[in-house]
């Protein structure tokens, strides 16, 4: 019997944004980083798999190789990977050409620019980059170049045609491979749609989680016909979702809900603020957690701390786009390939209101304000500015969420807190080992990094000594350590399961005990937490 006009999207329907059939993360959107990841990450991984599939299968079974460049397909489906190589090289020829030119230009200026005027070099710029770059020296006369990033979004190097989405049902047993190592191949339980991320049809679909819509219309919007229609139909139901009466908060003070990893939702009368959205789907499980079903109808501000793939998760953000009023991001080093503009990328994929804030800049909200706080470290000592910690003040109380920021110099907080006042509650990450720069930024470097440099410059969060220095210096009443990607619904994002003797867990447990010894309420978070902060009377 055909569905009518009152169907709902089931709460366990999983949404995956794809880029050339790879899971789309933030660096899949900006043209420079997208091109370099295709040419220097995805194609080499796939070619290696075709050449030696069983080597990849063996590596994926070795815990020491987790998160490495190994396709997790058990040595199978080699022909499909070979076909994907061919399709990628055809459909992304312009991006591959740009990546080649980028590497050539890096080599050219290293060879030709020695402190003298760069005018003679401009005619030698590769054709794919001509008119999109400016050459320069820094104050130490080191040569480099910057890209005109906003112009590239209107060039052949930005290809929405290679963006697509995948829809499937998910449950507690669904296993998802690591996003940077394994492409998404077709299967009988998944609907694949060629659709740019900016498509308003995505908003229509996810609005149907809460509000009934027409099945016929949504099927037409997604181009669903023929043999795939029966599967698409299973993603919908005529049963209205359970209405939770606590999604909004109008009580005294404000409420904080922890959704996993570094995601918290701060709710006060008149305003809902979410940091680094990462939300679980709804399906039966013994692990208590907040899901999309617990979210308020509107999220007034979504605050992005930085552009790492576990803090700006396109999978979650695109599902929330119809709910989000404004996204707040840090201002980038304009034109630096390692620091692409969050604002430009998010606007390009359909977010209408994205604002950049500088260090110490505030945004007024009902009953308080949001203030951008300097975010130090965690980015492999690269020149990256698009990162903020945030202070959220509601009434006389405030929350400081520093994500993975390292307390490299506590004096910076002295300066900030003279303006904002000392916060009551601290949220921080303590992944104190961190990944080498080659893990995320490897495709961007003109040459492979020497091993000693790669091992030294880790993308780490606070270690115990830096965290202790914070609570010794300032009067926090509560301190919380987020779970650093350990929730099962985030395994595909980081692929970094900790054991009980992992330094990050050892140090975070010791820090929690240290806080408690000082009379500070403290906890290592996992999956779900609700905190109420009463207003001062």
BAGUDO-603173 format. One record per residue (C-alpha): x, y, z; residue number from 1; residue in three letters. Coordinates in nm, 2 decimals, decimal comma. Layout:
# BAGUDO-603173
{{X Y Z} NUM 'Ala'} ...
END
This chain:
# BAGUDO-603173
{{0,00 0,00 0,00} 1 'Unk'} {{0,15 0,34 -0,10} 2 'Unk'} {{0,25 0,59 0,17} 3 'Unk'} {{0,05 0,91 0,19} 4 'Unk'} {{0,14 1,26 0,29} 5 'Unk'} {{0,22 1,18 0,66} 6 'Unk'} {{0,54 0,98 0,68} 7 'Unk'} {{0,84 1,04 0,90} 8 'Unk'} {{1,21 0,96 0,85} 9 'Unk'} {{1,30 0,68 1,08} 10 'Unk'} {{1,54 0,78 1,36} 11 'Unk'} {{1,80 0,51 1,27} 12 'Unk'} {{1,85 0,63 0,91} 13 'Unk'} {{2,22 0,70 0,87} 14 'Unk'} {{2,34 0,97 0,64} 15 'Unk'} {{2,69 0,98 0,49} 16 'Unk'} {{2,81 1,27 0,27} 17 'Unk'} {{3,05 1,14 0,01} 18 'Unk'} {{3,33 1,29 -0,20} 19 'Unk'} {{3,44 1,07 -0,49} 20 'Unk'} {{3,28 0,79 -0,29} 21 'Unk'} {{3,50 0,86 0,01} 22 'Unk'} {{3,34 0,98 0,34} 23 'Unk'} {{3,34 1,36 0,32} 24 'Unk'} {{3,53 1,55 0,60} 25 'Unk'} {{3,60 1,92 0,61} 26 'Unk'} {{3,91 1,91 0,39} 27 'Unk'} {{3,71 1,74 0,12} 28 'Unk'} {{3,53 2,08 0,05} 29 'Unk'} {{3,79 2,35 0,00} 30 'Unk'} {{3,94 2,32 -0,35} 31 'Unk'} {{4,30 2,31 -0,26} 32 'Unk'} {{4,28 2,05 0,02} 33 'Unk'} {{4,02 1,85 -0,18} 34 'Unk'} {{4,25 1,83 -0,48} 35 'Unk'} {{4,56 1,74 -0,27} 36 'Unk'} {{4,37 1,47 -0,08} 37 'Unk'} {{4,25 1,31 -0,40} 38 'Unk'} {{4,60 1,31 -0,56} 39 'Unk'} {{4,81 1,25 -0,26} 40 'Unk'} {{4,59 1,04 -0,03} 41 'Unk'} {{4,30 0,86 -0,19} 42 'Unk'} {{4,46 0,76 -0,52} 43 'Unk'} {{4,78 0,63 -0,37} 44 'Unk'} {{4,58 0,43 -0,11} 45 'Unk'} {{4,36 0,27 -0,38} 46 'Unk'} {{4,65 0,20 -0,61} 47 'Unk'} {{4,84 0,03 -0,32} 48 'Unk'} {{4,53 -0,18 -0,24} 49 'Unk'} {{4,50 -0,30 -0,60} 50 'Unk'} {{4,87 -0,39 -0,60} 51 'Unk'} {{4,86 -0,58 -0,27} 52 'Unk'} {{4,51 -0,63 -0,12} 53 'Unk'} {{4,62 -0,89 0,13} 54 'Unk'} {{4,88 -0,66 0,27} 55 'Unk'} {{4,60 -0,41 0,35} 56 'Unk'} {{4,39 -0,69 0,50} 57 'Unk'} {{4,68 -0,80 0,73} 58 'Unk'} {{4,75 -0,44 0,84} 59 'Unk'} {{4,38 -0,38 0,93} 60 'Unk'} {{4,40 -0,67 1,17} 61 'Unk'} {{4,70 -0,52 1,35} 62 'Unk'} {{4,60 -0,29 1,63} 63 'Unk'} {{4,93 -0,10 1,59} 64 'Unk'} {{4,82 -0,01 1,23} 65 'Unk'} {{4,48 0,14 1,33} 66 'Unk'} {{4,42 0,47 1,15} 67 'Unk'} {{4,68 0,39 0,89} 68 'Unk'} {{4,64 0,41 0,51} 69 'Unk'} {{4,50 0,06 0,47} 70 'Unk'} {{4,17 -0,02 0,30} 71 'Unk'} {{3,95 -0,23 0,52} 72 'Unk'} {{3,78 -0,46 0,27} 73 'Unk'} {{3,95 -0,79 0,38} 74 'Unk'} {{4,15 -0,81 0,06} 75 'Unk'} {{3,83 -0,83 -0,15} 76 'Unk'} {{3,64 -0,61 -0,40} 77 'Unk'} {{3,97 -0,53 -0,58} 78 'Unk'} {{3,79 -0,48 -0,92} 79 'Unk'} {{3,56 -0,22 -0,76} 80 'Unk'} {{3,86 -0,02 -0,62} 81 'Unk'} {{4,03 -0,04 -0,97} 82 'Unk'} {{3,71 0,09 -1,13} 83 'Unk'} {{3,69 0,37 -0,86} 84 'Unk'} {{4,05 0,47 -0,95} 85 'Unk'} {{3,94 0,51 -1,32} 86 'Unk'} {{3,63 0,70 -1,23} 87 'Unk'} {{3,81 0,93 -1,00} 88 'Unk'} {{4,08 1,02 -1,25} 89 'Unk'} {{3,81 1,10 -1,51} 90 'Unk'} {{3,56 1,29 -1,29} 91 'Unk'} {{3,83 1,48 -1,09} 92 'Unk'} {{4,08 1,55 -1,37} 93 'Unk'} {{4,07 1,92 -1,30} 94 'Unk'} {{4,13 1,87 -0,93} 95 'Unk'} {{4,42 1,63 -1,00} 96 'Unk'} {{4,57 1,88 -1,24} 97 'Unk'} {{4,54 2,15 -0,98} 98 'Unk'} {{4,72 1,93 -0,72} 99 'Unk'} {{5,00 1,86 -0,97} 100 'Unk'} {{5,04 2,23 -1,03} 101 'Unk'} {{5,04 2,31 -0,66} 102 'Unk'} {{5,33 2,07 -0,60} 103 'Unk'} {{5,51 2,21 -0,91} 104 'Unk'} {{5,47 2,57 -0,78} 105 'Unk'} {{5,61 2,47 -0,44} 106 'Unk'} {{5,92 2,32 -0,60} 107 'Unk'} {{5,95 2,62 -0,84} 108 'Unk'} {{5,96 2,89 -0,58} 109 'Unk'} {{6,20 2,68 -0,36} 110 'Unk'} {{6,43 2,66 -0,66} 111 'Unk'} {{6,39 3,01 -0,80} 112 'Unk'} {{6,31 3,25 -0,51} 113 'Unk'} {{6,61 3,35 -0,31} 114 'Unk'} {{6,52 3,69 -0,18} 115 'Unk'} {{6,51 3,88 -0,51} 116 'Unk'} {{6,20 4,01 -0,67} 117 'Unk'} {{5,96 3,74 -0,77} 118 'Unk'} {{5,83 3,91 -1,09} 119 'Unk'} {{6,02 3,67 -1,33} 120 'Unk'} {{5,86 3,37 -1,16} 121 'Unk'} {{5,49 3,46 -1,24} 122 'Unk'} {{5,51 3,35 -1,61} 123 'Unk'} {{5,63 3,01 -1,49} 124 'Unk'} {{5,33 2,94 -1,26} 125 'Unk'} {{5,15 2,62 -1,38} 126 'Unk'} {{4,84 2,69 -1,59} 127 'Unk'} {{4,60 2,54 -1,34} 128 'Unk'} {{4,71 2,80 -1,08} 129 'Unk'} {{4,75 3,10 -1,30} 130 'Unk'} {{4,54 3,39 -1,16} 131 'Unk'} {{4,47 3,21 -0,84} 132 'Unk'} {{4,79 3,27 -0,65} 133 'Unk'} {{5,02 3,54 -0,52} 134 'Unk'} {{5,39 3,48 -0,45} 135 'Unk'} {{5,55 3,64 -0,14} 136 'Unk'} {{5,83 3,63 0,11} 137 'Unk'} {{5,78 3,62 0,49} 138 'Unk'} {{5,99 3,86 0,70} 139 'Unk'} {{6,27 3,62 0,71} 140 'Unk'} {{6,27 3,61 0,33} 141 'Unk'} {{6,14 3,26 0,31} 142 'Unk'} {{5,94 3,22 -0,02} 143 'Unk'} {{5,59 3,09 -0,03} 144 'Unk'} {{5,25 3,17 -0,20} 145 'Unk'} {{4,89 3,22 -0,10} 146 'Unk'} {{4,58 3,11 -0,30} 147 'Unk'} {{4,28 3,33 -0,37} 148 'Unk'} {{4,05 3,07 -0,21} 149 'Unk'} {{3,72 3,25 -0,27} 150 'Unk'} {{3,79 3,26 -0,64} 151 'Unk'} {{3,87 2,89 -0,65} 152 'Unk'} {{3,52 2,81 -0,54} 153 'Unk'} {{3,40 2,96 -0,88} 154 'Unk'} {{3,67 2,78 -1,08} 155 'Unk'} {{3,69 2,43 -1,24} 156 'Unk'} {{3,88 2,32 -0,92} 157 'Unk'} {{3,55 2,31 -0,72} 158 'Unk'} {{3,34 2,02 -0,84} 159 'Unk'} {{3,01 1,97 -0,66} 160 'Unk'} {{2,94 1,70 -0,92} 161 'Unk'} {{3,17 1,46 -0,72} 162 'Unk'} {{2,96 1,52 -0,40} 163 'Unk'} {{2,70 1,25 -0,32} 164 'Unk'} {{2,51 1,11 -0,03} 165 'Unk'} {{2,44 0,76 0,11} 166 'Unk'} {{2,14 0,66 0,32} 167 'Unk'} {{2,11 0,33 0,51} 168 'Unk'} {{1,97 0,19 0,83} 169 'Unk'} {{2,20 0,16 1,13} 170 'Unk'} {{2,19 -0,03 1,46} 171 'Unk'} {{2,42 -0,10 1,75} 172 'Unk'} {{2,60 -0,37 1,55} 173 'Unk'} {{2,67 -0,16 1,24} 174 'Unk'} {{3,05 -0,14 1,18} 175 'Unk'} {{3,19 0,16 0,99} 176 'Unk'} {{3,54 0,16 0,86} 177 'Unk'} {{3,78 0,45 0,93} 178 'Unk'} {{3,69 0,75 0,71} 179 'Unk'} {{4,04 0,84 0,59} 180 'Unk'} {{4,13 0,49 0,48} 181 'Unk'} {{3,84 0,31 0,31} 182 'Unk'} {{3,60 0,44 0,04} 183 'Unk'} {{3,23 0,37 0,05} 184 'Unk'} {{3,14 0,10 -0,20} 185 'Unk'} {{2,79 0,02 -0,31} 186 'Unk'} {{2,59 -0,24 -0,13} 187 'Unk'} {{2,23 -0,37 -0,13} 188 'Unk'} {{2,13 -0,20 0,20} 189 'Unk'} {{2,23 0,15 0,10} 190 'Unk'} {{2,07 0,42 -0,13} 191 'Unk'} {{2,33 0,63 -0,31} 192 'Unk'} {{2,22 0,97 -0,46} 193 'Unk'} {{2,43 1,20 -0,67} 194 'Unk'} {{2,36 1,52 -0,48} 195 'Unk'} {{2,57 1,83 -0,39} 196 'Unk'} {{2,59 1,90 -0,02} 197 'Unk'} {{2,42 2,24 -0,07} 198 'Unk'} {{2,10 2,07 -0,20} 199 'Unk'} {{1,79 2,19 0,00} 200 'Unk'} {{1,65 1,84 -0,05} 201 'Unk'} {{1,88 1,73 0,24} 202 'Unk'} {{1,70 1,98 0,47} 203 'Unk'} {{1,36 1,85 0,36} 204 'Unk'} {{1,46 1,50 0,44} 205 'Unk'} {{1,59 1,56 0,79} 206 'Unk'} {{1,30 1,79 0,87} 207 'Unk'} {{1,09 1,48 0,83} 208 'Unk'} {{1,24 1,32 1,14} 209 'Unk'} {{1,01 1,55 1,34} 210 'Unk'} {{0,74 1,67 1,09} 211 'Unk'} {{0,55 1,45 0,86} 212 'Unk'} {{0,59 1,49 0,49} 213 'Unk'} {{0,48 1,34 0,16} 214 'Unk'} {{0,66 1,02 0,07} 215 'Unk'} {{0,59 1,07 -0,30} 216 'Unk'} {{0,75 1,42 -0,30} 217 'Unk'} {{1,06 1,32 -0,10} 218 'Unk'} {{1,11 1,02 -0,34} 219 'Unk'} {{1,09 1,25 -0,64} 220 'Unk'} {{1,33 1,50 -0,48} 221 'Unk'} {{1,59 1,23 -0,44} 222 'Unk'} {{1,53 1,07 -0,78} 223 'Unk'} {{1,42 0,74 -0,64} 224 'Unk'} {{1,28 0,51 -0,91} 225 'Unk'} {{1,28 0,15 -1,01} 226 'Unk'} {{1,45 -0,13 -0,81} 227 'Unk'} {{1,58 0,10 -0,53} 228 'Unk'} {{1,24 0,24 -0,44} 229 'Unk'} {{1,14 -0,05 -0,21} 230 'Unk'} {{1,46 0,00 0,00} 231 'Unk'} {{1,40 0,38 0,02} 232 'Unk'} {{1,05 0,31 0,14} 233 'Unk'} {{1,19 0,11 0,44} 234 'Unk'} {{1,35 0,43 0,57} 235 'Unk'} {{1,01 0,59 0,64} 236 'Unk'} {{0,73 0,52 0,88} 237 'Unk'} {{0,37 0,65 0,93} 238 'Unk'} {{0,43 0,62 1,31} 239 'Unk'} {{0,49 0,97 1,46} 240 'Unk'} {{0,81 0,99 1,67} 241 'Unk'} {{0,80 1,00 2,04} 242 'Unk'} {{0,77 1,36 2,15} 243 'Unk'} {{1,02 1,43 2,43} 244 'Unk'} {{0,90 1,71 2,66} 245 'Unk'} {{1,24 1,81 2,78} 246 'Unk'} {{1,40 1,90 2,45} 247 'Unk'} {{1,37 2,27 2,54} 248 'Unk'} {{1,48 2,43 2,86} 249 'Unk'} {{1,31 2,72 3,03} 250 'Unk'} {{1,41 2,66 3,39} 251 'Unk'} {{1,63 2,85 3,63} 252 'Unk'} {{1,98 2,92 3,51} 253 'Unk'} {{2,09 2,70 3,23} 254 'Unk'} {{2,14 2,33 3,14} 255 'Unk'} {{2,43 2,15 2,97} 256 'Unk'} {{2,39 1,82 2,79} 257 'Unk'} {{2,69 1,62 2,68} 258 'Unk'} {{2,63 1,44 2,35} 259 'Unk'} {{2,96 1,26 2,32} 260 'Unk'} {{3,32 1,34 2,22} 261 'Unk'} {{3,35 1,72 2,24} 262 'Unk'} {{2,99 1,80 2,18} 263 'Unk'} {{2,79 1,99 2,44} 264 'Unk'} {{2,45 2,17 2,42} 265 'Unk'} {{2,41 2,47 2,64} 266 'Unk'} {{2,04 2,56 2,69} 267 'Unk'} {{1,90 2,87 2,86} 268 'Unk'} {{1,57 3,05 2,83} 269 'Unk'} {{1,58 3,21 2,49} 270 'Unk'} {{1,89 3,05 2,35} 271 'Unk'} {{2,04 2,71 2,25} 272 'Unk'} {{2,41 2,68 2,18} 273 'Unk'} {{2,59 2,37 2,06} 274 'Unk'} {{2,96 2,32 2,04} 275 'Unk'} {{3,13 2,08 1,78} 276 'Unk'} {{2,80 1,89 1,69} 277 'Unk'} {{2,85 1,52 1,70} 278 'Unk'} {{2,51 1,34 1,75} 279 'Unk'} {{2,42 0,97 1,77} 280 'Unk'} {{2,14 0,82 1,57} 281 'Unk'} {{1,85 0,66 1,76} 282 'Unk'} {{1,84 0,28 1,78} 283 'Unk'} {{1,81 0,02 2,06} 284 'Unk'} {{2,13 0,00 2,27} 285 'Unk'} {{2,22 -0,05 2,64} 286 'Unk'} {{2,44 0,26 2,63} 287 'Unk'} {{2,24 0,57 2,74} 288 'Unk'} {{2,30 0,87 2,51} 289 'Unk'} {{2,13 1,17 2,37} 290 'Unk'} {{2,04 1,15 2,00} 291 'Unk'} {{1,88 1,37 1,73} 292 'Unk'} {{1,55 1,30 1,90} 293 'Unk'} {{1,66 1,49 2,21} 294 'Unk'} {{1,76 1,81 2,02} 295 'Unk'} {{1,56 2,13 2,04} 296 'Unk'} {{1,37 2,24 1,73} 297 'Unk'} {{1,63 2,53 1,69} 298 'Unk'} {{2,00 2,55 1,76} 299 'Unk'} {{2,06 2,93 1,77} 300 'Unk'} {{2,44 2,90 1,75} 301 'Unk'} {{2,67 2,61 1,65} 302 'Unk'} {{3,02 2,69 1,77} 303 'Unk'} {{3,31 2,51 1,58} 304 'Unk'} {{3,63 2,50 1,78} 305 'Unk'} {{3,86 2,39 1,49} 306 'Unk'} {{3,86 2,22 1,15} 307 'Unk'} {{3,98 1,87 1,25} 308 'Unk'} {{3,75 1,60 1,12} 309 'Unk'} {{3,63 1,50 1,47} 310 'Unk'} {{3,52 1,86 1,55} 311 'Unk'} {{3,35 1,97 1,23} 312 'Unk'} {{3,16 1,66 1,13} 313 'Unk'} {{2,97 1,72 0,81} 314 'Unk'} {{2,76 1,41 0,86} 315 'Unk'} {{2,61 1,57 1,17} 316 'Unk'} {{2,61 1,93 1,05} 317 'Unk'} {{2,43 1,87 0,73} 318 'Unk'} {{2,15 1,69 0,92} 319 'Unk'} {{2,12 1,99 1,15} 320 'Unk'} {{2,14 2,26 0,88} 321 'Unk'} {{1,76 2,32 0,89} 322 'Unk'} {{1,78 2,37 1,27} 323 'Unk'} {{2,09 2,59 1,30} 324 'Unk'} {{2,05 2,96 1,31} 325 'Unk'} {{2,42 3,07 1,29} 326 'Unk'} {{2,75 2,88 1,28} 327 'Unk'} {{3,04 3,05 1,45} 328 'Unk'} {{3,39 2,98 1,34} 329 'Unk'} {{3,74 3,11 1,38} 330 'Unk'} {{3,90 3,34 1,11} 331 'Unk'} {{4,16 3,16 0,91} 332 'Unk'} {{4,50 3,26 0,77} 333 'Unk'} {{4,36 3,37 0,44} 334 'Unk'} {{4,52 3,19 0,15} 335 'Unk'} {{4,72 2,94 0,35} 336 'Unk'} {{4,65 2,58 0,22} 337 'Unk'} {{4,67 2,43 0,57} 338 'Unk'} {{4,41 2,67 0,70} 339 'Unk'} {{4,12 2,70 0,46} 340 'Unk'} {{3,83 2,92 0,54} 341 'Unk'} {{3,56 2,75 0,74} 342 'Unk'} {{3,32 3,03 0,66} 343 'Unk'} {{3,37 3,00 0,28} 344 'Unk'} {{3,33 2,62 0,28} 345 'Unk'} {{3,02 2,61 0,51} 346 'Unk'} {{2,85 2,88 0,30} 347 'Unk'} {{2,93 2,69 -0,02} 348 'Unk'} {{2,76 2,37 0,11} 349 'Unk'} {{2,44 2,55 0,20} 350 'Unk'} {{2,47 2,71 0,55} 351 'Unk'} {{2,32 3,06 0,51} 352 'Unk'} {{2,46 3,23 0,82} 353 'Unk'} {{2,83 3,17 0,91} 354 'Unk'} {{3,03 3,43 1,10} 355 'Unk'} {{3,40 3,45 1,17} 356 'Unk'} {{3,52 3,57 1,51} 357 'Unk'} {{3,86 3,69 1,62} 358 'Unk'} {{4,03 3,62 1,95} 359 'Unk'} {{3,85 3,80 2,24} 360 'Unk'} {{3,55 3,89 2,02} 361 'Unk'} {{3,21 3,85 2,18} 362 'Unk'} {{2,86 3,78 2,04} 363 'Unk'} {{2,56 3,88 2,26} 364 'Unk'} {{2,30 3,62 2,33} 365 'Unk'} {{1,99 3,64 2,55} 366 'Unk'} {{2,11 3,66 2,91} 367 'Unk'} {{2,48 3,66 2,83} 368 'Unk'} {{2,74 3,63 2,56} 369 'Unk'} {{2,97 3,40 2,37} 370 'Unk'} {{3,34 3,50 2,36} 371 'Unk'} {{3,61 3,35 2,14} 372 'Unk'} {{3,92 3,25 2,34} 373 'Unk'} {{4,26 3,19 2,19} 374 'Unk'} {{4,31 2,82 2,10} 375 'Unk'} {{4,68 2,73 2,14} 376 'Unk'} {{4,87 2,43 2,00} 377 'Unk'} {{4,72 2,09 1,88} 378 'Unk'} {{4,79 2,17 1,51} 379 'Unk'} {{5,14 2,03 1,47} 380 'Unk'} {{5,29 2,38 1,50} 381 'Unk'} {{5,15 2,49 1,17} 382 'Unk'} {{5,03 2,84 1,10} 383 'Unk'} {{4,66 2,79 1,16} 384 'Unk'} {{4,43 3,05 1,30} 385 'Unk'} {{4,08 2,91 1,24} 386 'Unk'} {{4,06 2,77 1,59} 387 'Unk'} {{3,88 2,90 1,89} 388 'Unk'} {{3,80 2,80 2,24} 389 'Unk'} {{3,48 2,95 2,37} 390 'Unk'} {{3,35 3,11 2,69} 391 'Unk'} {{2,97 3,10 2,71} 392 'Unk'} {{2,84 3,33 2,99} 393 'Unk'} {{2,47 3,30 3,09} 394 'Unk'} {{2,38 3,53 3,38} 395 'Unk'} {{2,65 3,52 3,64} 396 'Unk'} {{2,79 3,18 3,55} 397 'Unk'} {{3,00 3,07 3,25} 398 'Unk'} {{3,14 2,77 3,07} 399 'Unk'} {{3,49 2,75 2,92} 400 'Unk'} {{3,52 2,49 2,64} 401 'Unk'} {{3,87 2,47 2,52} 402 'Unk'} {{3,84 2,14 2,32} 403 'Unk'} {{4,19 2,02 2,23} 404 'Unk'} {{4,37 2,35 2,31} 405 'Unk'} {{4,69 2,31 2,50} 406 'Unk'} {{4,77 2,53 2,80} 407 'Unk'} {{5,10 2,63 2,66} 408 'Unk'} {{5,10 2,97 2,83} 409 'Unk'} {{4,84 3,02 3,11} 410 'Unk'} {{4,90 3,39 3,10} 411 'Unk'} {{4,67 3,41 2,80} 412 'Unk'} {{4,38 3,32 3,02} 413 'Unk'} {{4,48 3,59 3,27} 414 'Unk'} {{4,43 3,84 3,00} 415 'Unk'} {{4,10 3,69 2,87} 416 'Unk'} {{3,94 3,65 3,21} 417 'Unk'} {{4,00 4,01 3,30} 418 'Unk'} {{3,74 4,08 3,04} 419 'Unk'} {{3,51 3,78 3,07} 420 'Unk'} {{3,55 3,69 3,44} 421 'Unk'} {{3,67 3,35 3,56} 422 'Unk'} {{3,46 3,06 3,43} 423 'Unk'} {{3,28 2,82 3,66} 424 'Unk'} {{3,29 2,51 3,45} 425 'Unk'} {{3,57 2,38 3,23} 426 'Unk'} {{3,55 2,12 2,94} 427 'Unk'} {{3,87 2,00 2,78} 428 'Unk'} {{4,03 1,72 2,59} 429 'Unk'} {{4,34 1,53 2,72} 430 'Unk'} {{4,44 1,32 2,41} 431 'Unk'} {{4,80 1,38 2,52} 432 'Unk'} {{4,98 1,17 2,26} 433 'Unk'} {{4,83 1,31 1,94} 434 'Unk'} {{4,88 1,23 1,57} 435 'Unk'} {{5,18 1,33 1,36} 436 'Unk'} {{5,13 1,61 1,10} 437 'Unk'} {{5,15 1,36 0,82} 438 'Unk'} {{4,82 1,20 0,94} 439 'Unk'} {{4,59 1,49 0,85} 440 'Unk'} {{4,82 1,73 0,66} 441 'Unk'} {{5,05 1,49 0,48} 442 'Unk'} {{4,91 1,55 0,13} 443 'Unk'} {{4,97 1,93 0,17} 444 'Unk'} {{5,35 1,91 0,23} 445 'Unk'} {{5,57 1,96 -0,08} 446 'Unk'} {{5,79 1,68 0,04} 447 'Unk'} {{5,74 1,40 0,29} 448 'Unk'} {{5,84 1,50 0,64} 449 'Unk'} {{6,15 1,36 0,80} 450 'Unk'} {{6,06 1,10 1,06} 451 'Unk'} {{6,20 1,29 1,36} 452 'Unk'} {{6,00 1,60 1,27} 453 'Unk'} {{5,68 1,40 1,21} 454 'Unk'} {{5,72 1,22 1,54} 455 'Unk'} {{5,80 1,54 1,73} 456 'Unk'} {{5,51 1,78 1,62} 457 'Unk'} {{5,21 1,60 1,76} 458 'Unk'} {{4,85 1,72 1,74} 459 'Unk'} {{4,78 1,67 2,10} 460 'Unk'} {{4,55 1,81 2,36} 461 'Unk'} {{4,64 1,91 2,72} 462 'Unk'} {{4,87 1,68 2,91} 463 'Unk'} {{4,82 1,65 3,29} 464 'Unk'} {{5,07 1,92 3,38} 465 'Unk'} {{4,91 2,17 3,15} 466 'Unk'} {{4,56 2,08 3,28} 467 'Unk'} {{4,68 2,10 3,65} 468 'Unk'} {{4,82 2,44 3,58} 469 'Unk'} {{4,48 2,56 3,48} 470 'Unk'} {{4,30 2,44 3,79} 471 'Unk'} {{4,58 2,57 4,01} 472 'Unk'} {{4,56 2,91 3,86} 473 'Unk'} {{4,18 2,96 3,83} 474 'Unk'} {{3,88 2,88 4,05} 475 'Unk'} {{3,68 2,63 3,85} 476 'Unk'} {{3,39 2,46 4,04} 477 'Unk'} {{3,35 2,18 3,79} 478 'Unk'} {{3,59 2,02 3,54} 479 'Unk'} {{3,50 1,77 3,27} 480 'Unk'} {{3,72 1,57 3,03} 481 'Unk'} {{3,54 1,47 2,71} 482 'Unk'} {{3,57 1,11 2,59} 483 'Unk'} {{3,81 1,18 2,30} 484 'Unk'} {{3,62 0,98 2,04} 485 'Unk'} {{3,56 0,66 2,25} 486 'Unk'} {{3,18 0,65 2,20} 487 'Unk'} {{3,10 0,37 1,96} 488 'Unk'} {{2,91 0,60 1,72} 489 'Unk'} {{3,23 0,79 1,66} 490 'Unk'} {{3,47 0,50 1,60} 491 'Unk'} {{3,48 0,56 1,22} 492 'Unk'} {{3,59 0,92 1,28} 493 'Unk'} {{3,91 0,87 1,48} 494 'Unk'} {{3,97 0,49 1,49} 495 'Unk'} {{4,18 0,53 1,81} 496 'Unk'} {{4,04 0,29 2,07} 497 'Unk'} {{4,22 0,34 2,41} 498 'Unk'} {{4,33 0,07 2,64} 499 'Unk'} {{4,34 0,11 3,02} 500 'Unk'} {{4,71 0,17 3,00} 501 'Unk'} {{4,69 0,44 2,73} 502 'Unk'} {{4,86 0,76 2,84} 503 'Unk'} {{4,56 0,97 2,76} 504 'Unk'} {{4,34 0,76 2,99} 505 'Unk'} {{4,60 0,74 3,26} 506 'Unk'} {{4,66 1,11 3,26} 507 'Unk'} {{4,29 1,20 3,24} 508 'Unk'} {{4,20 0,97 3,54} 509 'Unk'} {{4,49 1,12 3,74} 510 'Unk'} {{4,37 1,47 3,66} 511 'Unk'} {{4,02 1,40 3,77} 512 'Unk'} {{4,15 1,27 4,10} 513 'Unk'} {{4,37 1,58 4,13} 514 'Unk'} {{4,07 1,80 4,08} 515 'Unk'} {{3,86 1,61 4,34} 516 'Unk'} {{4,15 1,64 4,59} 517 'Unk'} {{4,11 2,02 4,55} 518 'Unk'} {{3,74 2,01 4,61} 519 'Unk'} {{3,65 2,05 4,24} 520 'Unk'} {{3,37 1,84 4,10} 521 'Unk'} {{3,53 1,64 3,82} 522 'Unk'} {{3,45 1,36 3,58} 523 'Unk'} {{3,57 1,19 3,27} 524 'Unk'} {{3,27 1,20 3,04} 525 'Unk'} {{3,14 0,92 2,83} 526 'Unk'} {{2,82 0,90 2,62} 527 'Unk'} {{2,58 1,11 2,82} 528 'Unk'} {{2,58 1,37 3,10} 529 'Unk'} {{2,34 1,64 3,21} 530 'Unk'} {{2,45 1,94 3,42} 531 'Unk'} {{2,23 2,21 3,57} 532 'Unk'} {{2,37 2,55 3,66} 533 'Unk'} {{2,14 2,76 3,88} 534 'Unk'} {{2,12 3,13 3,85} 535 'Unk'} {{2,26 3,34 4,13} 536 'Unk'} {{2,00 3,50 4,35} 537 'Unk'} 
END
